[in-house]
Amino acid sequence: SASIVTPMQGPRAERFVVLSLRLLAVTFAVVGILFIAVPSGVLDVISDVGEWFGNDTRAPHTQEDLWLALAFAYMVVITGICVVAQADPVRYRPLLLVLAAGKTASSLGSLAFFLIDEPVFIYLLNFLVDGFLAVFALWLWVLAGRIGRPVDPG
């Protein structure tokens, strides 16, 4: 007999979306703190990992504190998006599209730098990780639409 796969929905979908957003919030907060506290250390560790895969192009260090401040601010914003959205995934469902847009922009920007500027491993890694996170945010958006309770206007 053929089994029918039912999509995740209702309370199960809500639990998954909430847990995922909480984990993302913690991850984005930690990465944001690392970006602002030890930017060169982050670049060096990722460059070392790239060397394991045969990529010897080191990530360039920066003294451009404006860009570091903006990167930190972005991480604060996406952490906030996750914290707000997990509180009520139905009501705040559109924020998941904002998260997906930000991660898509980060992913494609990194790919452009990798292809046009220099084949730095962290650019390729960010393209892959943020590309995955963009798709994941879209999946969470779909799941939030399957929770099946009305939007609470608050």
N, C-alpha and C positions, 0 to 999 in steps of 0.2 A: 504494500500500500504506500502511496505517496504521502509524504508529510508536508504539511503546509506551514511555512515559516511565517509567524505573525510578527509584525514590527513591534519594537518596544514602544509602549504607550502607557498612559495613565500614571499612577503613582510610581511605578518602576522607572519610567522615563524621567519623571521629576527627580527621583532620588539620584539617578545617574547624572543628570544635568547639574544638580546642586553640588554633588560631590566633585564632579569634574571642574566646575567653576571655582570651588574652594581650593582645590589642588593647584589650578592655574594661578589663582591669586597669590598663593604662598610662593610659587615658583617665580612669578614675575616680580614680586617684592624682593626676593633674595637676589635675583639676577640684577635688578635695578640697584640694590645696595652695592653689589660687587662692581657694577659699572662705575659708580661714582667714587667708591672707596679705593679700588685697586684696578683702574682701567688697564694699565700696562701689564699687570699680573694676569688679568683675564686674557689679554691678547697673547701673552707669552705661553700660557698653558695651552690655549687652542692651537697656536702655531706648533708647539711640541707634538700635539696629537696629529696635526697635519703631516708632520715629518714621518710618523709611523705609517702613513698611507702614501708616502713618497712625494709629498708636496713640500718642497724646501723654501717656498716663498713666504717669508715671515710677514706677519701683520705689522704694518707701520704704526709706531707709537704716535700719539698726538699730544700736543700741549695746548690744543684748542679747547679751552675750558667751556666755551659757549656750546660746542657740540656735545660735550660730556653732560652739561646741564640739560640740554634738550633731550638727550638719550635717557637720562634719569627721569625727566619729566614724563616722557612717553611711557616708561615703565610704571610710573605712579598712576598715570591715566588708565592704562590697561588693567592694572591691579584694581583700581577703583571700579572699572566697568565690571569686572568679575565679581567683586564684593557686592555691588548693587544688584546685578543680575541674579546672583544665587539667592538673594533674599526673596525674590518672587519671579521665577523664570518666565511665567506667562505674561505678567505685566511688563517686565523689562526685556522681553524677547528681542525687540529691535536693537538693543545694545549689542547683541551677539553679531549682528551684521556690521556694526561699527568696529567691533573687535576683528572680524574677518577682513574688513577693508584695511585696517591698520597693518595686520599681519601680511596681507597680500602686498601692500606697498613696500613693507620692509623686505619681504622675500624677493620681489622683482627688482628693487633697488640694489640689493646685494648681488643678484645675478648679473645685473648690468655692470657693476664694478668688477666682478670676477671676469666677465667677458671683455670689457673695454679697457679697464685700467690695468689690473694685475691679477694673475690667478692665485690670489691669497686664499688659503684654506678656510679661514673664518667667513669669508664672503660666500663660499660655496656651502658651508655648513649652515649659515644663517638663511640662505635661500631654501635649503631643504627643511630645516626645522620650522621656520616661519611659514613656509608653504604648507607643511603638514598642519601647523596650528590654524592657518586660515581655513583649510578644509575641515578641521575638527570643529572650529567655531561655527561653520555652516551646518555641520551635522548636529551640533547642540541646538542651533536655531530650529532645525527640522524637528528634533525631538521635543523641544519646548512647545512646538505647535501640536504635538500629539498628547500633551498632558491632559487635555480634555476638560478643563474647568474654565469658566469665564474669567475674563480680565477683571481684576478688582480695581475699580477706579480710584480707590484710596480715599 
